[in-house]
Amino acid sequence: MMELLVLFYEFLKIGLFSVGGGLATLPFLYRLAEKYPWFSPEQIPDMIAVSESTPGPLGVNMATYAGFQHSGVMGSIFATVGLVLPSLVIILVISGFLEKFRSNKYVEYTFYGLRPAVTGLIGAAGFGVLIGALFHSASFRELEFAALGSQIGWKELILFVVLCVATSRWKKHPVFYIALSGAIGILFAF
């Protein structure tokens, strides 16, 4: 039971401080991977792939996945509730005062100031996932540039370039590219 409470507490902190959506949770998840044996940094790109492919918000899906990896169904419930509880409480409190503060210039300034921080968090998380996927490393700082050539996943790099070109050239639904990437990933596994 104590492990479930620790899981709840860690995801409660993530839910409280990750402003900006599911990708903003990634720096926190990498920290959790280094701190606890619940999942490894190498599993985070897989968590993202599963979370993006299933219905629901990315952050909630990732909390559910991580909780399930750690403690099964009970872990997924504790992690998910921990992640969404701060947002639920904050929204309930804010909704009561929304009309009063809607036109407050300090509230507007605060949200204006949060935008670059959120953008930076999401950009850093995306860059970390890109590095992890292309170079089979948990984070950019773990790369050793002297041995970079031996760490590059050439198949993944080619897939990345092909998908970048394809998505900019042919405006297909994102599900098409997700399914295509999944099928090619399965082929790469053999």
PyMOL commands that set and color helices and strands:
alter all, ss='L'
color gray80, all
select helices_A, chain A and resi 2-17+22-35+41-53+58-101+105-135+140-142+145-151+154-169+174-188
alter helices_A, ss='H'
color red, helices_A
deselect
rebuild
show_as cartoon
